[in-house]
Amino acid sequence: MSSQGNCRWALRVSTDVSRGLGHAKRSKLLADALGEYTLFIDPGYVPEFLHDGCGHVVQEVSRSSTKKLEKHISEQKIDAVIIDSYDVTFRPLGIFSAMMDDFGHVSGVESAVISSCIDSLNLSNSHIGGVPIAAGPSYALVDPIFQPRLIQKKDRNLCFVIFMGARDSKNVSMLALQGIRSVTLTAPITIVIGENAKHAESLQKAAVEYGAEVLFGASTEQMNDVFQSADIVVGAAGLSLLERMVVGVANIVVVLAENQERQAQYFCAKGAALNAGRFDDPNISDKIALLCDELINNTDMRQSLTERGMGLVDASGAQRAAAFLSDAFVHWQKEQK
């Protein structure tokens, strides 16, 4: 076992077309804050950004390859594993094991848990059943490229952005576009989507028809610029929501997956976003339209959403989470002696 402060970290993250890139992004942010590490990821879907930086190794391991993963951990003398997955049941014995949680589930077998939306249980860096928990939005894992905008632009048409993830396999961007255009014919609309997205071509055609702009394959820097120029964003309720709150925009969220439910409910209850509901609601386009119309005509509400979001989330969560995990690992080491 490594000495205190010299821990060998590994992360196991699941990501594929249905999950998008959020898990991979936040795992890499946390890993970079921790230092040297090995990142294990599902084969066939390894985003290029995982190879940026230095001091780390990326290896592909299928979700069912428990023995292969155990072999990697043993050979590389890994001391601590962080799991960011809902269907990898791997729980290594004899080493520190932390979980990234979106549901508020703490089984008691973890060595530590990180959740940016668990403090509805009135917890903050506390414990459940002896398990230390880094709880609340101060542990949200947001790339420091996203920064609060300094100047609020006025006396112009409100600018809308639609971002339902790079893949948007369900084409929710189209529904959002129809909803926005039903209440404003002139507001600038930018749709952000991956260049290889399933519905990219049909969305481009619709954008021409509806007088919108499509930005394909935006980098993190470009996403920050897009959010900086927006007044209202209609988007998914995953990692991107946290990024948008850091920048400071009025957010309308659409829940695209089960793991986004809790986060959407949490931040909407805090007054930091408006919840249009699930993507598969047959009335989702109309609900988006109603919320957009409300925000267009209510400057105070837009300002309140912006300020509350910025007050909850900043871009330092990865450093806080890394410090929490390092401390938890040290305490765990002492308990093993």
Buried (B, 14 or more C-beta within 10 A) or exposed (E): BBEEEEBBBBBBBBBBEEBBBBBBBBBBBBBBBBBEBBBBBBEEBBBEBBEEEEEBEBBEBEBEBBEEBBEBBEEEEBBBBBBBBBEBEBBBEEBBBBBBBBBBEBEEEBBBBBBBBBBBEEBEBBEBEEBBBBBBBBBBBBBBBBBBBEEEEEEEEBBBBBBBBBBBBBBBBBBBBBBBBBBBEEBBBBBBBBEEBBBBEEBBEBBEEBEBEBBBEBEBEEBBBBBBBBBBBBBBBBBBBBBBBBBBBBBBBBBBBEBBBBBBBBBBEBBBBBBBBBBEBEEBBBBBBBBBBBBBEEEEBBEBBBEBBBBBBBBBBBBBBBEBBBBBBEEBBEEEE
